[in-house]
Amino acid sequence: MNTPTIIVLAVVVLVFAAIVVNEIRKKKAGKSSCSCGGCSGCGMKGQCHGTPEEK
């Protein structure tokens, strides 16, 4: 591989790692990771936030 290819690969890997770290931090903080603006408008809200008895 040549130098420009390695640089582009490194940038892509760093961006991907930053996205993953950000999502992990948001999940640990209890924030939603979906982009719909909140769970009340999400069609899958029952799947990721069930009642306490289900967990």
C-alpha distance matrix in Angstrom:
0.0 3.8 6.8 8.4 6.3 6.8 10.3 11.2 10.4 12.5 15.1 15.5 15.9 18.4 20.4 20.7 21.8 24.3 25.7 26.3 27.9 30.1 31.3 32.1 34.0 35.9 36.8 38.1 40.1 41.7 40.4 39.6 36.0 37.1 37.2 40.7 42.3 44.1 45.2 48.5 46.9 44.4 45.2 43.6 45.4 47.4 44.3 42.6 45.8 48.6 51.9 52.2 54.1 51.2 48.6
3.8 0.0 3.8 5.8 5.5 6.5 8.9 10.4 10.9 12.5 14.7 15.8 16.7 18.6 20.5 21.4 22.6 24.6 26.3 27.3 28.7 30.6 32.1 33.2 34.8 36.6 37.9 39.2 40.9 42.6 41.1 40.4 36.9 38.0 37.7 41.3 42.7 44.7 46.2 49.4 47.7 45.4 46.5 45.0 46.8 48.9 46.0 44.2 47.3 50.2 53.5 53.8 55.9 53.1 50.6
6.8 3.8 0.0 3.8 5.4 5.1 6.2 8.7 9.9 10.5 12.4 14.4 15.3 16.5 18.5 20.0 21.0 22.5 24.6 25.8 26.8 28.6 30.5 31.5 32.8 34.7 36.3 37.4 38.9 40.8 39.3 38.9 35.5 36.8 36.4 40.0 41.2 43.2 44.9 48.1 46.6 44.5 45.8 44.4 45.9 48.2 45.4 43.4 46.3 49.3 52.6 52.8 55.1 52.5 49.8
8.4 5.8 3.8 0.0 3.8 5.4 5.1 6.2 8.5 9.8 10.6 12.4 14.2 15.3 16.7 18.4 19.9 21.1 22.8 24.5 25.7 27.1 28.9 30.4 31.6 33.2 34.9 36.3 37.6 39.4 37.5 36.9 33.5 34.5 33.8 37.3 38.5 40.8 42.6 45.6 44.0 42.0 43.4 42.2 43.7 46.2 43.6 41.6 44.5 47.7 51.0 51.4 53.8 51.1 48.6
6.3 5.5 5.4 3.8 0.0 3.8 5.5 5.2 6.1 8.6 10.0 10.6 12.2 14.2 15.5 16.5 18.2 20.0 21.4 22.6 24.3 25.9 27.3 28.7 30.3 31.8 33.2 34.8 36.3 37.8 36.2 35.3 31.7 32.7 32.3 35.8 37.3 39.3 40.8 44.0 42.3 40.1 41.2 39.9 41.6 43.9 41.1 39.3 42.3 45.4 48.7 49.2 51.4 48.6 46.1
6.8 6.5 5.1 5.4 3.8 0.0 3.8 5.5 5.1 6.1 8.6 9.9 10.4 12.2 14.3 15.3 16.3 18.2 20.1 21.0 22.2 24.2 25.8 26.8 28.3 30.2 31.6 32.8 34.4 36.2 34.8 34.3 30.9 32.3 32.1 35.8 37.0 38.9 40.3 43.6 42.2 40.0 41.2 39.6 41.1 43.3 40.5 38.4 41.4 44.4 47.6 47.8 50.0 47.4 44.7
10.3 8.9 6.2 5.1 5.5 3.8 0.0 3.8 5.4 5.1 6.3 8.7 9.9 10.6 12.4 14.3 15.3 16.5 18.6 20.1 21.0 22.5 24.6 25.8 26.9 28.7 30.4 31.6 32.9 34.8 33.2 32.8 29.6 30.9 30.5 34.2 35.2 37.2 38.9 42.2 40.8 38.8 40.4 39.0 40.2 42.7 40.1 37.8 40.6 43.8 46.9 47.2 49.6 47.1 44.5
11.2 10.4 8.7 6.2 5.2 5.5 3.8 0.0 3.8 5.4 5.1 6.2 8.6 9.9 10.7 12.3 14.2 15.4 16.8 18.5 20.0 21.2 22.9 24.5 25.9 27.2 28.9 30.5 31.8 33.4 31.5 30.7 27.3 28.3 27.7 31.3 32.6 34.7 36.4 39.5 37.9 35.9 37.4 36.1 37.6 40.1 37.5 35.5 38.4 41.6 44.8 45.3 47.7 45.1 42.7
10.4 10.9 9.9 8.5 6.1 5.1 5.4 3.8 0.0 3.8 5.5 5.2 6.1 8.6 10.0 10.6 12.2 14.2 15.5 16.6 18.3 20.0 21.3 22.6 24.4 25.9 27.2 28.7 30.4 31.9 30.3 29.6 26.1 27.3 27.2 30.8 32.2 34.0 35.4 38.7 37.3 34.9 36.2 34.6 36.1 38.4 35.6 33.6 36.6 39.6 42.9 43.2 45.5 42.8 40.2
12.5 12.5 10.5 9.8 8.6 6.1 5.1 5.4 3.8 0.0 3.8 5.5 5.1 6.1 8.6 9.9 10.4 12.2 14.3 15.3 16.3 18.2 20.1 21.0 22.3 24.3 25.8 26.9 28.4 30.3 29.0 28.7 25.4 27.1 27.1 30.8 31.8 33.5 35.0 38.4 37.3 35.1 36.6 35.0 36.0 38.4 35.7 33.3 36.1 39.2 42.3 42.4 44.8 42.3 39.6
15.1 14.7 12.4 10.6 10.0 8.6 6.3 5.1 5.5 3.8 0.0 3.8 5.5 5.1 6.2 8.6 9.9 10.5 12.4 14.3 15.3 16.5 18.5 20.1 21.1 22.6 24.5 25.9 27.0 28.8 27.0 26.7 23.4 24.9 24.5 28.2 29.1 31.0 32.8 36.1 34.8 32.9 34.6 33.3 34.3 36.9 34.4 32.0 34.7 38.0 41.1 41.4 43.9 41.6 38.9
15.5 15.8 14.4 12.4 10.6 9.9 8.7 6.2 5.2 5.5 3.8 0.0 3.8 5.5 5.2 6.2 8.6 9.9 10.8 12.4 14.3 15.5 16.8 18.5 20.1 21.3 22.8 24.6 26.0 27.3 25.5 24.7 21.2 22.4 22.2 25.9 27.2 29.0 30.5 33.8 32.4 30.2 31.7 30.3 31.6 34.0 31.5 29.3 32.2 35.4 38.6 39.1 41.5 39.0 36.5
15.9 16.7 15.3 14.2 12.2 10.4 9.9 8.6 6.1 5.1 5.5 3.8 0.0 3.8 5.5 5.1 6.1 8.6 10.0 10.6 12.2 14.2 15.5 16.5 18.3 20.0 21.2 22.6 24.3 25.9 24.6 24.1 20.7 22.4 22.8 26.5 27.7 29.1 30.3 33.8 32.8 30.4 31.9 30.0 31.1 33.3 30.6 28.3 31.1 34.1 37.3 37.4 39.8 37.3 34.6
18.4 18.6 16.5 15.3 14.2 12.2 10.6 9.9 8.6 6.1 5.1 5.5 3.8 0.0 3.8 5.4 5.1 6.1 8.6 9.9 10.4 12.1 14.3 15.3 16.4 18.3 20.0 21.1 22.4 24.4 23.0 22.9 19.9 21.9 22.1 25.9 26.6 28.0 29.6 33.1 32.2 30.2 32.1 30.3 31.0 33.4 30.9 28.3 30.7 34.0 36.9 37.0 39.6 37.4 34.5
20.4 20.5 18.5 16.7 15.5 14.3 12.4 10.7 10.0 8.6 6.2 5.2 5.5 3.8 0.0 3.8 5.5 5.1 6.3 8.7 10.0 10.6 12.5 14.4 15.4 16.6 18.5 20.2 21.2 22.8 20.9 20.5 17.3 18.9 18.8 22.5 23.3 25.0 26.8 30.1 29.0 27.1 29.1 27.6 28.4 31.0 28.7 26.2 28.6 32.0 35.1 35.4 38.1 35.8 33.3
20.7 21.4 20.0 18.4 16.5 15.3 14.3 12.3 10.6 9.9 8.6 6.2 5.1 5.4 3.8 0.0 3.8 5.5 5.2 6.3 8.7 9.9 10.8 12.5 14.4 15.5 16.7 18.6 20.1 21.4 19.8 19.0 15.6 17.3 17.8 21.5 22.6 24.0 25.2 28.7 27.7 25.4 27.0 25.2 26.2 28.5 26.0 23.6 26.3 29.5 32.7 33.0 35.5 33.0 30.5
21.8 22.6 21.0 19.9 18.2 16.3 15.3 14.2 12.2 10.4 9.9 8.6 6.1 5.1 5.5 3.8 0.0 3.8 5.4 5.1 6.1 8.5 9.9 10.6 12.3 14.2 15.4 16.6 18.3 20.0 19.0 18.9 15.9 18.3 19.2 23.0 23.6 24.6 25.8 29.4 28.9 26.6 28.3 26.2 26.8 28.9 26.4 23.6 26.1 29.2 32.2 32.1 34.6 32.4 29.5
24.3 24.6 22.5 21.1 20.0 18.2 16.5 15.4 14.2 12.2 10.5 9.9 8.6 6.1 5.1 5.5 3.8 0.0 3.8 5.5 5.2 6.1 8.6 9.9 10.6 12.2 14.3 15.4 16.5 18.4 17.0 17.2 14.5 17.0 17.4 21.2 21.4 22.6 24.2 27.7 27.3 25.4 27.6 25.8 26.0 28.5 26.3 23.3 25.4 28.8 31.6 31.6 34.4 32.4 29.6
25.7 26.3 24.6 22.8 21.4 20.1 18.6 16.8 15.5 14.3 12.4 10.8 10.0 8.6 6.3 5.2 5.4 3.8 0.0 3.8 5.5 5.1 6.2 8.7 10.0 10.6 12.3 14.4 15.4 16.6 14.8 14.4 11.3 13.4 14.0 17.8 18.3 19.5 21.0 24.5 23.8 21.8 23.9 22.2 22.6 25.2 23.0 20.2 22.5 25.9 28.9 29.2 32.0 29.8 27.3
26.3 27.3 25.8 24.5 22.6 21.0 20.1 18.5 16.6 15.3 14.3 12.4 10.6 9.9 8.7 6.3 5.1 5.5 3.8 0.0 3.8 5.4 5.2 6.2 8.7 9.9 10.6 12.4 14.3 15.4 14.4 14.1 11.1 13.8 15.3 18.8 19.5 20.0 20.9 24.6 24.3 21.9 23.7 21.4 21.8 23.9 21.4 18.6 21.0 24.2 27.1 27.1 29.7 27.5 24.7
27.9 28.7 26.8 25.7 24.3 22.2 21.0 20.0 18.3 16.3 15.3 14.3 12.2 10.4 10.0 8.7 6.1 5.2 5.5 3.8 0.0 3.8 5.5 5.1 6.2 8.6 9.9 10.6 12.3 14.3 13.7 14.4 12.2 15.4 16.9 20.4 20.4 20.7 21.8 25.5 25.6 23.6 25.7 23.4 23.2 25.3 23.1 19.8 21.7 24.9 27.5 27.1 29.9 28.1 25.1
30.1 30.6 28.6 27.1 25.9 24.2 22.5 21.2 20.0 18.2 16.5 15.5 14.2 12.1 10.6 9.9 8.5 6.1 5.1 5.4 3.8 0.0 3.8 5.5 5.2 6.2 8.7 10.0 10.6 12.4 11.0 11.7 9.7 12.9 13.9 17.4 17.0 17.6 19.1 22.6 22.8 21.1 23.6 21.7 21.2 23.7 22.0 18.7 20.2 23.7 26.2 26.1 29.2 27.6 24.8
31.3 32.1 30.5 28.9 27.3 25.8 24.6 22.9 21.3 20.1 18.5 16.8 15.5 14.3 12.5 10.8 9.9 8.6 6.2 5.2 5.5 3.8 0.0 3.8 5.4 5.1 6.1 8.6 9.8 10.6 9.2 9.2 6.7 10.1 11.9 15.2 15.3 15.4 16.4 20.0 20.2 18.1 20.4 18.2 17.8 20.2 18.2 15.0 16.8 20.3 23.0 23.1 26.0 24.2 21.5
32.1 33.2 31.5 30.4 28.7 26.8 25.8 24.5 22.6 21.0 20.1 18.5 16.5 15.3 14.4 12.5 10.6 9.9 8.7 6.2 5.1 5.5 3.8 0.0 3.8 5.5 5.1 6.2 8.6 9.9 10.0 10.8 9.2 12.8 15.2 18.2 18.1 17.6 18.1 21.8 22.5 20.3 22.4 19.7 19.1 20.9 18.7 15.3 16.9 20.0 22.5 22.0 24.8 23.1 20.0
34.0 34.8 32.8 31.6 30.3 28.3 26.9 25.9 24.4 22.3 21.1 20.1 18.3 16.4 15.4 14.4 12.3 10.6 10.0 8.7 6.2 5.2 5.4 3.8 0.0 3.8 5.4 5.2 6.2 8.7 8.7 10.7 10.1 13.8 15.7 18.6 17.8 17.3 18.3 21.8 22.8 21.2 23.7 21.4 20.2 22.2 20.6 17.0 17.9 21.1 23.2 22.5 25.6 24.4 21.4
35.9 36.6 34.7 33.2 31.8 30.2 28.7 27.2 25.9 24.3 22.6 21.3 20.0 18.3 16.6 15.5 14.2 12.2 10.6 9.9 8.6 6.2 5.1 5.5 3.8 0.0 3.8 5.5 5.1 6.3 5.2 7.0 6.9 10.6 12.5 15.1 14.1 13.5 14.6 18.1 19.1 17.7 20.4 18.3 16.9 19.3 18.1 14.5 15.1 18.7 20.8 20.6 23.9 22.7 20.0
36.8 37.9 36.3 34.9 33.2 31.6 30.4 28.9 27.2 25.8 24.5 22.8 21.2 20.0 18.5 16.7 15.4 14.3 12.3 10.6 9.9 8.7 6.1 5.1 5.4 3.8 0.0 3.8 5.4 5.1 5.7 6.9 7.0 10.6 13.5 15.7 15.1 13.7 13.9 17.5 18.8 16.9 19.1 16.5 15.1 16.9 15.4 11.6 12.4 15.7 17.9 17.5 20.6 19.2 16.4
38.1 39.2 37.4 36.3 34.8 32.8 31.6 30.5 28.7 26.9 25.9 24.6 22.6 21.1 20.2 18.6 16.6 15.4 14.4 12.4 10.6 10.0 8.6 6.2 5.2 5.5 3.8 0.0 3.8 5.4 7.6 10.0 10.7 14.3 17.0 19.1 18.2 16.6 16.7 20.2 21.9 20.2 22.5 19.8 18.0 19.4 18.0 14.3 14.4 17.4 18.9 17.8 20.9 20.0 16.8
40.1 40.9 38.9 37.6 36.3 34.4 32.9 31.8 30.4 28.4 27.0 26.0 24.3 22.4 21.2 20.1 18.3 16.5 15.4 14.3 12.3 10.6 9.8 8.6 6.2 5.1 5.4 3.8 0.0 3.8 5.6 9.0 10.7 14.1 16.2 18.0 16.3 14.8 15.5 18.7 20.6 19.5 22.3 20.1 17.8 19.7 19.0 15.2 14.7 17.8 19.1 18.2 21.7 21.2 18.3
41.7 42.6 40.8 39.4 37.8 36.2 34.8 33.4 31.9 30.3 28.8 27.3 25.9 24.4 22.8 21.4 20.0 18.4 16.6 15.4 14.3 12.4 10.6 9.9 8.7 6.3 5.1 5.4 3.8 0.0 3.8 6.6 9.2 12.1 14.6 15.8 14.3 12.2 12.2 15.4 17.5 16.4 19.0 16.8 14.3 16.0 15.5 11.8 11.0 14.2 15.5 15.0 18.5 18.0 15.4
40.4 41.1 39.3 37.5 36.2 34.8 33.2 31.5 30.3 29.0 27.0 25.5 24.6 23.0 20.9 19.8 19.0 17.0 14.8 14.4 13.7 11.0 9.2 10.0 8.7 5.2 5.7 7.6 5.6 3.8 0.0 3.8 6.5 9.2 11.2 12.5 10.9 9.3 10.3 13.5 15.1 14.2 17.2 15.5 13.3 15.8 15.5 12.0 11.7 15.3 17.0 17.2 20.8 19.9 17.8
39.6 40.4 38.9 36.9 35.3 34.3 32.8 30.7 29.6 28.7 26.7 24.7 24.1 22.9 20.5 19.0 18.9 17.2 14.4 14.1 14.4 11.7 9.2 10.8 10.7 7.0 6.9 10.0 9.0 6.6 3.8 0.0 3.8 5.6 8.1 9.3 8.5 6.9 7.6 11.2 12.2 10.8 13.7 12.1 10.4 13.3 12.9 9.7 10.1 13.9 16.3 17.2 20.5 19.1 17.4
36.0 36.9 35.5 33.5 31.7 30.9 29.6 27.3 26.1 25.4 23.4 21.2 20.7 19.9 17.3 15.6 15.9 14.5 11.3 11.1 12.2 9.7 6.7 9.2 10.1 6.9 7.0 10.7 10.7 9.2 6.5 3.8 0.0 3.8 6.6 9.1 9.4 9.1 9.8 13.5 13.5 11.5 14.0 12.3 11.7 14.7 13.5 10.5 12.1 15.8 18.7 19.7 22.7 20.8 19.0
37.1 38.0 36.8 34.5 32.7 32.3 30.9 28.3 27.3 27.1 24.9 22.4 22.4 21.9 18.9 17.3 18.3 17.0 13.4 13.8 15.4 12.9 10.1 12.8 13.8 10.6 10.6 14.3 14.1 12.1 9.2 5.6 3.8 0.0 3.8 5.7 7.2 7.4 8.2 11.4 10.6 8.4 11.0 10.0 10.0 13.4 12.5 10.4 12.2 15.7 18.8 20.5 23.3 21.2 20.0
37.2 37.7 36.4 33.8 32.3 32.1 30.5 27.7 27.2 27.1 24.5 22.2 22.8 22.1 18.8 17.8 19.2 17.4 14.0 15.3 16.9 13.9 11.9 15.2 15.7 12.5 13.5 17.0 16.2 14.6 11.2 8.1 6.6 3.8 0.0 3.8 5.5 7.6 9.6 12.0 10.4 9.2 12.1 12.2 12.5 16.1 15.7 13.9 15.4 18.9 21.8 23.7 26.5 24.6 23.6
40.7 41.3 40.0 37.3 35.8 35.8 34.2 31.3 30.8 30.8 28.2 25.9 26.5 25.9 22.5 21.5 23.0 21.2 17.8 18.8 20.4 17.4 15.2 18.2 18.6 15.1 15.7 19.1 18.0 15.8 12.5 9.3 9.1 5.7 3.8 0.0 3.8 5.7 7.5 9.0 6.8 6.4 9.6 10.6 10.7 14.5 14.8 13.7 14.7 17.8 20.5 22.9 25.6 23.8 23.4
42.3 42.7 41.2 38.5 37.3 37.0 35.2 32.6 32.2 31.8 29.1 27.2 27.7 26.6 23.3 22.6 23.6 21.4 18.3 19.5 20.4 17.0 15.3 18.1 17.8 14.1 15.1 18.2 16.3 14.3 10.9 8.5 9.4 7.2 5.5 3.8 0.0 3.8 7.2 8.5 7.4 8.3 12.0 12.9 11.9 15.7 16.5 14.8 15.0 18.2 20.4 22.5 25.6 24.3 23.7
44.1 44.7 43.2 40.8 39.3 38.9 37.2 34.7 34.0 33.5 31.0 29.0 29.1 28.0 25.0 24.0 24.6 22.6 19.5 20.0 20.7 17.6 15.4 17.6 17.3 13.5 13.7 16.6 14.8 12.2 9.3 6.9 9.1 7.4 7.6 5.7 3.8 0.0 3.8 5.6 6.2 6.9 10.6 11.0 9.1 12.7 13.9 12.1 11.6 14.8 16.8 18.8 22.0 20.9 20.4
45.2 46.2 44.9 42.6 40.8 40.3 38.9 36.4 35.4 35.0 32.8 30.5 30.3 29.6 26.8 25.2 25.8 24.2 21.0 20.9 21.8 19.1 16.4 18.1 18.3 14.6 13.9 16.7 15.5 12.2 10.3 7.6 9.8 8.2 9.6 7.5 7.2 3.8 0.0 3.8 5.5 5.0 8.2 8.1 5.5 9.0 10.5 9.2 8.4 11.3 13.4 15.8 18.7 17.5 17.3
48.5 49.4 48.1 45.6 44.0 43.6 42.2 39.5 38.7 38.4 36.1 33.8 33.8 33.1 30.1 28.7 29.4 27.7 24.5 24.6 25.5 22.6 20.0 21.8 21.8 18.1 17.5 20.2 18.7 15.4 13.5 11.2 13.5 11.4 12.0 9.0 8.5 5.6 3.8 0.0 3.8 5.7 8.3 9.5 7.1 9.9 12.5 12.0 10.7 12.7 14.2 17.0 19.6 18.7 19.3
46.9 47.7 46.6 44.0 42.3 42.2 40.8 37.9 37.3 37.3 34.8 32.4 32.8 32.2 29.0 27.7 28.9 27.3 23.8 24.3 25.6 22.8 20.2 22.5 22.8 19.1 18.8 21.9 20.6 17.5 15.1 12.2 13.5 10.6 10.4 6.8 7.4 6.2 5.5 3.8 0.0 3.8 6.5 8.9 8.0 11.2 13.2 13.2 12.9 15.0 17.0 20.0 22.4 21.1 21.6
44.4 45.4 44.5 42.0 40.1 40.0 38.8 35.9 34.9 35.1 32.9 30.2 30.4 30.2 27.1 25.4 26.6 25.4 21.8 21.9 23.6 21.1 18.1 20.3 21.2 17.7 16.9 20.2 19.5 16.4 14.2 10.8 11.5 8.4 9.2 6.4 8.3 6.9 5.0 5.7 3.8 0.0 3.8 5.4 5.4 8.8 10.1 10.2 10.8 13.0 15.7 18.7 20.9 19.0 19.4
45.2 46.5 45.8 43.4 41.2 41.2 40.4 37.4 36.2 36.6 34.6 31.7 31.9 32.1 29.1 27.0 28.3 27.6 23.9 23.7 25.7 23.6 20.4 22.4 23.7 20.4 19.1 22.5 22.3 19.0 17.2 13.7 14.0 11.0 12.1 9.6 12.0 10.6 8.2 8.3 6.5 3.8 0.0 3.8 5.7 7.8 8.9 10.4 11.5 12.8 15.6 19.0 20.5 18.3 19.2
43.6 45.0 44.4 42.2 39.9 39.6 39.0 36.1 34.6 35.0 33.3 30.3 30.0 30.3 27.6 25.2 26.2 25.8 22.2 21.4 23.4 21.7 18.2 19.7 21.4 18.3 16.5 19.8 20.1 16.8 15.5 12.1 12.3 10.0 12.2 10.6 12.9 11.0 8.1 9.5 8.9 5.4 3.8 0.0 3.8 5.5 5.4 6.9 8.7 10.1 13.4 16.4 18.0 15.4 15.9
45.4 46.8 45.9 43.7 41.6 41.1 40.2 37.6 36.1 36.0 34.3 31.6 31.1 31.0 28.4 26.2 26.8 26.0 22.6 21.8 23.2 21.2 17.8 19.1 20.2 16.9 15.1 18.0 17.8 14.3 13.3 10.4 11.7 10.0 12.5 10.7 11.9 9.1 5.5 7.1 8.0 5.4 5.7 3.8 0.0 3.8 5.4 5.7 5.8 7.7 10.6 13.6 15.6 13.6 14.1
47.4 48.9 48.2 46.2 43.9 43.3 42.7 40.1 38.4 38.4 36.9 34.0 33.3 33.4 31.0 28.5 28.9 28.5 25.2 23.9 25.3 23.7 20.2 20.9 22.2 19.3 16.9 19.4 19.7 16.0 15.8 13.3 14.7 13.4 16.1 14.5 15.7 12.7 9.0 9.9 11.2 8.8 7.8 5.5 3.8 0.0 3.8 5.8 5.4 5.2 8.1 11.5 12.7 10.5 11.7
44.3 46.0 45.4 43.6 41.1 40.5 40.1 37.5 35.6 35.7 34.4 31.5 30.6 30.9 28.7 26.0 26.4 26.3 23.0 21.4 23.1 22.0 18.2 18.7 20.6 18.1 15.4 18.0 19.0 15.5 15.5 12.9 13.5 12.5 15.7 14.8 16.5 13.9 10.5 12.5 13.2 10.1 8.9 5.4 5.4 3.8 0.0 3.8 5.8 6.1 9.8 12.4 13.5 10.4 10.9
42.6 44.2 43.4 41.6 39.3 38.4 37.8 35.5 33.6 33.3 32.0 29.3 28.3 28.3 26.2 23.6 23.6 23.3 20.2 18.6 19.8 18.7 15.0 15.3 17.0 14.5 11.6 14.3 15.2 11.8 12.0 9.7 10.5 10.4 13.9 13.7 14.8 12.1 9.2 12.0 13.2 10.2 10.4 6.9 5.7 5.8 3.8 0.0 3.8 6.2 9.8 11.5 13.5 10.9 10.1
45.8 47.3 46.3 44.5 42.3 41.4 40.6 38.4 36.6 36.1 34.7 32.2 31.1 30.7 28.6 26.3 26.1 25.4 22.5 21.0 21.7 20.2 16.8 16.9 17.9 15.1 12.4 14.4 14.7 11.0 11.7 10.1 12.1 12.2 15.4 14.7 15.0 11.6 8.4 10.7 12.9 10.8 11.5 8.7 5.8 5.4 5.8 3.8 0.0 3.8 6.7 8.6 11.1 9.4 8.9
48.6 50.2 49.3 47.7 45.4 44.4 43.8 41.6 39.6 39.2 38.0 35.4 34.1 34.0 32.0 29.5 29.2 28.8 25.9 24.2 24.9 23.7 20.3 20.0 21.1 18.7 15.7 17.4 17.8 14.2 15.3 13.9 15.8 15.7 18.9 17.8 18.2 14.8 11.3 12.7 15.0 13.0 12.8 10.1 7.7 5.2 6.1 6.2 3.8 0.0 3.7 6.4 8.0 6.2 7.0
51.9 53.5 52.6 51.0 48.7 47.6 46.9 44.8 42.9 42.3 41.1 38.6 37.3 36.9 35.1 32.7 32.2 31.6 28.9 27.1 27.5 26.2 23.0 22.5 23.2 20.8 17.9 18.9 19.1 15.5 17.0 16.3 18.7 18.8 21.8 20.5 20.4 16.8 13.4 14.2 17.0 15.7 15.6 13.4 10.6 8.1 9.8 9.8 6.7 3.7 0.0 3.8 5.4 5.5 7.0
52.2 53.8 52.8 51.4 49.2 47.8 47.2 45.3 43.2 42.4 41.4 39.1 37.4 37.0 35.4 33.0 32.1 31.6 29.2 27.1 27.1 26.1 23.1 22.0 22.5 20.6 17.5 17.8 18.2 15.0 17.2 17.2 19.7 20.5 23.7 22.9 22.5 18.8 15.8 17.0 20.0 18.7 19.0 16.4 13.6 11.5 12.4 11.5 8.6 6.4 3.8 0.0 3.8 5.4 5.5
54.1 55.9 55.1 53.8 51.4 50.0 49.6 47.7 45.5 44.8 43.9 41.5 39.8 39.6 38.1 35.5 34.6 34.4 32.0 29.7 29.9 29.2 26.0 24.8 25.6 23.9 20.6 20.9 21.7 18.5 20.8 20.5 22.7 23.3 26.5 25.6 25.6 22.0 18.7 19.6 22.4 20.9 20.5 18.0 15.6 12.7 13.5 13.5 11.1 8.0 5.4 3.8 0.0 3.8 5.6
51.2 53.1 52.5 51.1 48.6 47.4 47.1 45.1 42.8 42.3 41.6 39.0 37.3 37.4 35.8 33.0 32.4 32.4 29.8 27.5 28.1 27.6 24.2 23.1 24.4 22.7 19.2 20.0 21.2 18.0 19.9 19.1 20.8 21.2 24.6 23.8 24.3 20.9 17.5 18.7 21.1 19.0 18.3 15.4 13.6 10.5 10.4 10.9 9.4 6.2 5.5 5.4 3.8 0.0 3.8
48.6 50.6 49.8 48.6 46.1 44.7 44.5 42.7 40.2 39.6 38.9 36.5 34.6 34.5 33.3 30.5 29.5 29.6 27.3 24.7 25.1 24.8 21.5 20.0 21.4 20.0 16.4 16.8 18.3 15.4 17.8 17.4 19.0 20.0 23.6 23.4 23.7 20.4 17.3 19.3 21.6 19.4 19.2 15.9 14.1 11.7 10.9 10.1 8.9 7.0 7.0 5.5 5.6 3.8 0.0
